[in-house]
Structure formats: C-alpha cells, structure tokens
Amino acid sequence: MTLGYPEPKGSFDLREMISIYLKAKGIIASPSSIMVVSGGIQALQFISLGLLQRGSAIFHEIPSYLQSLHVFQSAGMNLFGIRMDHDGIVTEGIGKLKRQHNGALLYTIPNFHNPTGILMKETRRKALLAACINERLPVIEDDVYGDLWFDEKPPAPLKAKDDQGLVLYIGSMSKTLGPGLRIGWIAGPEPVINRLADIKMQTDYGSSALSQYAAAECLSSGFYSQYIEDIRTALKNRRDFTIGLLNRYFKGIATWDTPAGGFYIWLKLKKTLSMQKLFKLALREKILLNPGNIYDRNGHSHLRLSYSYASFPQLEKGLARLADIIQCMD
Ligand SMILES: Cc1ncc(COP(=O)(O)O)c(C=O)c1O
C-alpha cells in the first residue's frame, strides 16, 4: 500500500471488495458507483451539501437516529416525520406529504432501526419503493446495522430492487468492526457518486488510506465474514440476556418487542413519566438513559435500551435499579 492521497472515491481495492460484498446482498454496484466515506454520517453530510438545497423537505421515520437528523437540520433542511408501525415506516401518506411540502428526499433505516430496533418487512419495503417511485422521491437507505441479524437474514435492501436509480445506499463498518476505523460507503448512480466525490475532495482529500487498506484486507481475507458471525452470536446472547432481565424486572411496567438484530430495544413504559426527572434520578445512580423524547418530541413513554456495550453484571444491576426508580415515580 502507499500513503499518498487516495482517489476521490476511495481506494479501488476497497471499492472492488465493497462491490462484491454488496452483490451478496443483491445490490449490483460497480466500483465506480461506490464511494468510500469516513463513516455513514459523512455520506449524509455530503448528500446535504452536494445534492440538496437549503430549505428542502426531508422525510424520515419518527422516531429516527438523532445525529442523522442533526446533519440535515444544520444544512438548513426542513424535516417531516412519518409514523412507524411494527412493519416499518407507514407508507400510506407519503404521496400527499410529498405534494404538500415538495419533498426532496426520504431517509430510512430499514434494518434494525435506531432507536426502535424495527426490521422493515418485505411487503413494506415493496410498498415504500413503489410509493417513492410513484412520487419520484429519492431515498437514502441507511443500512449500518444490516449485517447484525440473529436468526434470519433481513429481506433484500431497497437498493437491490431499485431499477430507477432512486436509492442512495449507505453502509458502514462502524457497527461491526469498530467506529474508530471511520470507514463507510455510499452506492448510487455514477453521476451522483461523481458529484459526491468532488465534495469529498473539497472536504478532506479522502478517508484515511490506512483505514481503507485495513478494511479492504478484512473483506478480501474472509476475516470480516468470520468476525461478523462471532459478533452475531455474541450480540444474540446479549439480546437474550437483556430480554430475560426485562421479563424479570419490567413485566408490570413496560412492553417491548424482541429485536431480530441490531443493538436496540425500544421500551414502552405503561405510564407517562417526566423523562427529565427519570433521567436525573437514573443519572444519580450512574445509569445513563436514552429517553424516547430525544428521538421524538412526543416520545414521553419510551426508552431506548442498548444491549451491545454494557457487561452482563452492569446490565443486570442497571435494569433492576431502573425498574425500581420507575416504580417509585408517580
Ligand atoms: C442509523 C445510523 N446511521 C449512521 C450512524 C453513524 O455511523 P458511522 O459511525 O458509520 O458514521 C449510526 C451510528 O449510531 C446510526 O445509528
């Protein structure tokens, strides 16, 4: 490898490996229609800077990943939330919304959504793509959790069924190998990727050549696919352990769905509480909460739990204490 400035779209070796990796998901993308980015979040920044005009309307799931929404917001976009149900984003109102607000783009996280953990069903994916094609509404598909399934592969990405070049697909190694690598990618129509590559050069002259080299090696050597299997097993154990704790401590006070992959459980409390008060009380006990209202202004009865990081004893201690705190609040 050399440590010169990398190509604008990223190292060819890595893009070639990503192209092969995407093919296994049903996505046909040549290396020239793929750009390496410094994490999925950078792809959103470039799309906001290079493809959208200030004041454009962005549709997104409600709730949604906060940092992504911040990127759109700081680029001056107007955000409009679309409700979700257990099958994913609800598609019925999309046409009306698009016409009302002259929507520029829809941002979605179909696999193991952050913060709800919801996996978009196949029928919903079809309906979403059909609605967006019908309205000529481009889609950003954020698939940073897509490899983290437990028992069954998720349905094919929207991008795999996109024969109109309407979907910009984002992936990342942050949730699998590690966020410090800062390696992600975006796949889309070549002219769009060329435009984004110009912005990449104006921004940071390309992602770290060392990280790109490491990522390409991980993919080409088979390390990535082996490692991801180990991660799936470890994460599934963590999910099972956490669900066991919820059954023990939260039965009377909350409901939840069991995620089929990813990091998150979206806990719905049976009573509406002051999230601010709960946050403070929990923090006093050294429990840092992700209250639902940071993802959705109206999310006063939800908490996002992540089972990916804390140790088993920490999870047990934290959840048992949290249940006590909630039970004592009025
Ligand atoms: C849905 C979603 N998209 C993007 C990101 C950012 O990923 P990256 O580290 O690749 O920028 C995250 C990180 O939490 C996320 O949850």
The ligand as an SDF file (V2000), in Angstrom:
LIG
                    3D

 16 16  0  0  0  0  0  0  0  0999 V2000
  -28.7350    4.6980   11.8820 C   0  0  0  0  0  0  0  0  0  0  0  0
  -27.3300    5.1620   11.9650 C   0  0  0  0  0  0  0  0  0  0  0  0
  -26.7460    5.7100   10.8840 N   0  0  0  0  0  0  0  0  0  0  0  0
  -25.4740    6.1370   10.9090 C   0  0  0  0  0  0  0  0  0  0  0  0
  -24.7300    6.0290   12.0540 C   0  0  0  0  0  0  0  0  0  0  0  0
  -23.3220    6.5730   12.0300 C   0  0  0  0  0  0  0  0  0  0  0  0
  -22.4510    5.6230   11.6030 O   0  0  0  0  0  0  0  0  0  0  0  0
  -20.9130    5.9400   11.2540 P   0  0  0  0  0  0  0  0  0  0  0  0
  -20.1160    5.7030   12.5090 O   0  0  0  0  0  0  0  0  0  0  0  0
  -20.6240    4.9590   10.1630 O   0  0  0  0  0  0  0  0  0  0  0  0
  -20.8180    7.3580   10.8160 O   0  0  0  0  0  0  0  0  0  0  0  0
  -25.2780    5.4750   13.2120 C   0  0  0  0  0  0  0  0  0  0  0  0
  -24.4970    5.3840   14.4600 C   0  0  0  0  0  0  0  0  0  0  0  0
  -25.0200    5.1840   15.5420 O   0  0  0  0  0  0  0  0  0  0  0  0
  -26.6140    5.0280   13.1650 C   0  0  0  0  0  0  0  0  0  0  0  0
  -27.2270    4.5010   14.2370 O   0  0  0  0  0  0  0  0  0  0  0  0
  1  2  1  0
  2  3  1  0
  2 15  2  0
  3  4  2  0
  4  5  1  0
  5  6  1  0
  5 12  2  0
  6  7  1  0
  7  8  1  0
  8  9  2  0
  8 10  1  0
  8 11  1  0
 12 13  1  0
 12 15  1  0
 13 14  2  0
 15 16  1  0
M  END
$$$$
